[in-house]
Amino acid sequence: MEAISQFVPLIAMFIIFKIVFKWEIPFLNFLKKKIQVNRFSHEIPINNHDNIILKLHKERDRLYEYFNTISLELDMDIECVKSSSFDMTTWVACRFISKKNDFLRKESYVDIELIPIPFHIYDICFSIELNTGYYKKNFKNIIAMTENDITKILQIMISNSGYINYRPIRYSNSSFIFWRPKNKLIKEYQETFFSSINISFLGISAFEKPLFYKITTGRPSFEPRLFIKLDSWQTVINNIGNLKDSIMLELMTKISNLEVKDKYLQTIIEKEWYWGLNGKDEREQLVCIFNRAYVIIYIYNYGNNLYIGWDANLNHATWEEYQIAEGYLGIRLHTIYPAWKELNNYDLNDMNFLLETIHSNITQIIKRVIKEQKIDQEIDFSIVRESRSDVLKAEKAKEDKNKNRFKRLA
């Protein structure tokens, strides 16, 4: 027995090394099923299944629908808008219009920003600014926005006093504010195995954390957008307004069939809202994307005339990854955030390629249509060129914290 007992420490050390270096950790197997796991890689994998950004957008849409539905039930006149999926922040904002309430004759609004906190019990929190005209109040670290919360907010906005009597449930990570819930990492993402054992005490401190696992939320397949506008072109062609849809379809087909070796060229039809004379309005646009180059194509009817134009843009925004927690055994939790990134000469080359390709295809289509329809009109196909000299010198603009959501596209 004494001889066998001498081998017990060696067997124990072998088991520990096997677990530590081969990562045979029970909760890690759970994570592999739930979320993408990378080892060493600096690349952010695409995750269109349960990405935190997609969840954020789904929550934004839910709040937007609540505001519109409940305001109708309360017979309120509101203008409700929401962020684009490509904006650097995610938000919902409502402006109130009322002839019955003196408070609402002044500027009154609700502004809600959604903030992601992945891997935590409350993975989305809310920051709210309420302004009833005479009273203004901010609430942070709100853990839930239910239908009852929206109803309460709307009732405050139409109350006779305008007084803000709203007490949402908020979290706190301070031990002094013990009556509020704590926003901790959820149980499945905590390193429970050997959490109470000091590895250096076991004699392997020299080998502590030789490798690490990066557990990441991943990123959506689209990029955030922060454009710098460059070249453009536009024209109006008489008496072919009825050909709008066929021209749009032909142009999309031509661009989609382009063969670009080892590159990915996207074409997307998007709806963009803006403030018109009669309130919020929407228009469709065709967006062509090649790496960080974006060409936005506009094809609109004006009576029986057809407006065709495009704008070329370079995108300063990108997804970047940062660490939000690190476990004892070297397991690191990462998430993403939209960030500003400088441009380079290769980005300019990509944009030049994309805009010239699109313009040549538009030119071919228009010349053919003019010939077929026997339209006696001269079209200027000259591109309005902008200087490239300052594009690569652009610096990140300071964030305007007092930005009015309702002037976003005004």
N, C-alpha and C positions, 0 to 999 in steps of 0.2 A: 504493500500500500504506500509505503514511503517513497518508493521509486516512481510510482504512478503520480503521486502528489507533486513531484518535482516538475512534471510536464504540464500541470494545470495552468500555471501562469503563461507558458508558451502557447498553449492551446487558446487561452483567453486572448492573448495578443494577436494571434492569427485571425481569430474571429473578428476582432475590432478592426484590424487592417483590411480584412475582406469587406466589411461593411462600409468603412470610411472611403476606401479608394475605389471600390466598385459601385458605391452609392446604392447599395441594396437597402434602401430606407422605405419602410411601408408607406409613409405619407407622400414620398416622392412618386411612387407608382400611382397614387391618386391624382397627383398633379399632372402627370403625363396624360391621363385620360381627360383632364379638364382643360388644360391650357398648354400652349406650345412651350417646349423646353429646348433651350439652345446651350451648347457647350462651346465656349471660346468665341463664338461668332459675334461680329459687330453688326451684322446685317439684321434689320428688323423684319421678321417674317410677316407675311400678309395673313390676317385673320378676319375673315368676313362672317364668322359664325357668332362669336360672343364677345367681340371687341368692345372695349369700354366706350369708345367714341360712338359706335353705332347704338349702344345702349343709351348714351347721352342724347342722341338725336331722337330716339324713340320716346324718351321721357319728355323732351321738348315738344314733340308733336302732341303728346297726351295733354300737356298743360294748355297748349294752343287751342285744342278742341274744347277743353273744359271752359275756357274763358268765353269762347264764342257761343257755346251751348247755354251756359248758365246766364250769360248776359241777356240772351233772348228770353229766358224764363223770367228774368227780373225786369224786362222791358227797358233795357239800358241801351244807349247808343255808344258803341265803343269802336275804336280802330285798333285792331290787334295784329301785330306783326311778329315774325320770328326770324331767327338767324338762318342763313343759308347753311347747307351741310359743309360748305367750303370755308366758312368764316373762321377766324382765329379763335373766337369764343362762341359759346352756345348760350342763347338767351331767348326769352319771350318778353315782349313789351306791349302794354295796352295804354292807349290814350282815351280819356273819357270826355264825352260831349253830352251836356244836359242843359235844358232850359229851365228845369224845375229847381235845381239846386244852385244856390249862389256860389258855393265853394267850387263847383265844377266849372264855373264860368272862367275861373283862372286856370293856369296850367295844372293839370292833375293827371297822374300816370302811375302805373305799376311797372317796375322793371325787375325781371327775375333772371339771374345768371345761374347756370347750372355748372357745377364744379365736380370733376371726376376724382374719386379717391379709391382706386382699384385695390382689391385684395382685402378691403376692410368690411366691417359689419354693415356700415352705411357707405356704399361705394359711390353714391351720388349725393351731394349736398347742394343746398340752394342758398343764394344770397339775394335778398329782396330789398328793394327801395320803394317805399310808399310815399306818395305826395298827393294830398287831398286839396291842395290849393293854399291853405294856410298852415297846415301841419305836414311835417316831413319826418320820416323815420326809416332807419336801416336795420335789417336783421341779417345776421350771418350764422353759418353752421347749422342751418335748418336741415333736419334729417328726412323730412317727408312733406310732400305737397299733395293733399288729397282733394277730393271733390268738395268736401266740407270747408277746407282751407280757402279754396277759390271762392266759394259762396260767401264766406266771412269777409274776405278782402273786398269783393264787389259790394257787399252791403255797407261796408265802411265808406266806400267811395261815394255812395248815394245817400249817406246819412245826413241829417240836417245840421249836425254839429261839425262834421268833418274830422272829429277826434279819432285818432288811431288807437283803437283798443284791440290789439291783436297780439296773441301770445303763442307763437308756434313752438313746437318741440325742437329743441336744439341740443347738440352734443357738446361735450367739453372734455378735453384731455387733462384738465387740471384737477388735482386731488382736492383742492380747496372748494371747487364747485361740485360737491359730491351728489347733489340732487339731480344732476343731468346725466344722461347715459354717456358712456365712454365709446369712442369710435376706434376699436382695436382691430388688429388683423383677425380675420375669421379663423376658427380653430383649425381647419384643414391646412392652412398655410403656415402654421406655427411649427417650428422644429421641436417636436416633443421627444424624439429619440436621443438619449444621452444629454438632454437639456440640463440636467442637474449634475452632470459629471464633468469635472475639469479634465480635459484630454491631456494637458501638460502633466497633470498628476500621474497619469498612466505611463509617462515616459516617452511620449511621441510628439512633444512640442516642436521638435525640429522639423516635423513633417506636417504641421498643422496647416490646413487649407492649401495644399499644393495645387489643387484644381478647384474650379467652382462651376456650379450650374447657374445659368441665367434663365430665370423663369419670367417670361414676358407676356404682356397682354397682346402683343402683336400690333399691327397697324391695319387700317382699312386700305382697300385697293386704290382709293383716291387720295390726292394730296390737298392740304389746305391751300388757300390762295391769298397772295398779297402781290398784286400786279404792278409792274412798271410798263406803261404803254409806249409802244414805238410806232411802227409804220401803220398806215391805214389806206383804204381805198373805198370809194362809193360812187354810185351812179343811179339815175332814175331812167327807166325804159318805158316809153309810152305804150299804152294799149295792150299790155300782155299780163295784166293783173290776174287773169284767169289761169295763167300757167304757173302760178306760184308753187303749188304742191308738186307738180311734175318736175320743175327745175330743182326744187329742194331734194327730191328723191334721187334724181340723176346725179346731183353733186355729191350726196351722201354715198351713193354706190361707187362713184369714181374714187373718192377718197378712201373708202373702206377697202377697195381692191388694190390699193397701192402696195407694192412689195418693197419693204424696207428691211434689208438683211439685219438680223439679230437685234432689231429694234421693235418697239411696240407703239403703233400709232392708233390713237383712240378717236372715235367720233361719237358725240353724245348730244342729244337734243335736251336742252334744259329750259325751265321756266324761271324767269327773273321778274321780281316785283319791283315796282317803283311808285312814287307818288305823282298822280296826275291831277288834273283840275277837279275831278269828281271823286277823289280819294285814291285808294290803293288799286293799282292795275297790274296786269301781268302780260308778258310777251314771251314768245319762244325764240330761242337762238340756238344755232348749231355751233358746238364747241369742238375744235380739233386740237388734240393734245399730242405733243411729241417731246418726251422727257420734260424739260422745264419750259418749253415753248408752247404757247396757247394762241390760237387764232380763232376769234369769235366771229361768226358769220351771221349777218342780219338780212333776212329776206321778208319784206313786209309789203302789203297792199296799201296804196293810197288811191282810193277810187279804183279806176281801171289801170292805173300806172303801177309799176313794180319798182320798189326800192331794193337795191342789192348793195351790200357793203361789208367790209370786214375790218377788224382791229387786231393787230399783232401785239402780244404781251409776253413778257418774261415773268416768271413766277419766283418771287423771293422766299416763299414759304415752303416749309418741309416738315416732316415728322422727325423729331429727335427723341432719343430714349434717355431716361434717367432712372436712377436707383431710388426706390422708396423704402426698402428694408433689406437687411442682410442677416441671415441666420448664422448660428454658431458654427455649423459645419461648412460654411462657405456657399450656402444657397442664397442667391440674391434675387429679389423681386424687382422687376423693371416695368415701367409703363412709359407712355409716350405723351408728348405735348407738341403743339404747333410752334415752330420757331422760325426766325429769320435767318436766311443763309445767303451769303454773297454769291454773285454770278461770276462766270468766267467766259473766256473766249469760245469754249466749246458750246456753251449755252447759246451764245450769239450765233454760232454756225448752225445749230439746230433750228433756231428761230428763222434764220434766213432761208434755210432749206424748206421749212414748213410753209412760210408765207409765199415763197415763190412757186412752190408746187400747187398750193391752193389757188393762187391768182391765175396761174396758167390754165388750170382746169375750169375756173369760172369764165375766163376769157373765151375758151373754146366753146363752152355751152352758150354763152351770150351771142357770139358771132353766128353760131348755127341757128339759134332761135330767130335772130334778126333777119337772117337770110330766108328761113322758111316762112316767116310771117310777113315778109316783104315790107319791113319797117324802114322808113326813110329817116334815119337818125344816126348822127355820128356820136360814138361813145369814146370818151377819153379813158384809156386803160392805164394811164400813168399813175404809179403808186406815190402817195405822199410820204416821202422819206423823212425820218427823224434822225438826229445826230446820235451816233453810237459812243461818242467820246466820254460821256458822263455815266453811261450805264454801269460800267464795271467799278466806278468810284462811288456808287450810291451807298449811303449808310442807313442803318436802321432808324426809322422814324420813332420819336418818342410817343408812347401810348397816351392818348387823350382820355383820361378817366372821366371827364365830364361830357363825353360824346353822347349826343342825343340819338337814340335809336331811330327816331322818326325822320331824321335828316340823312339817313344812311345813303339813300339813292336819290335824294331830292335834287 
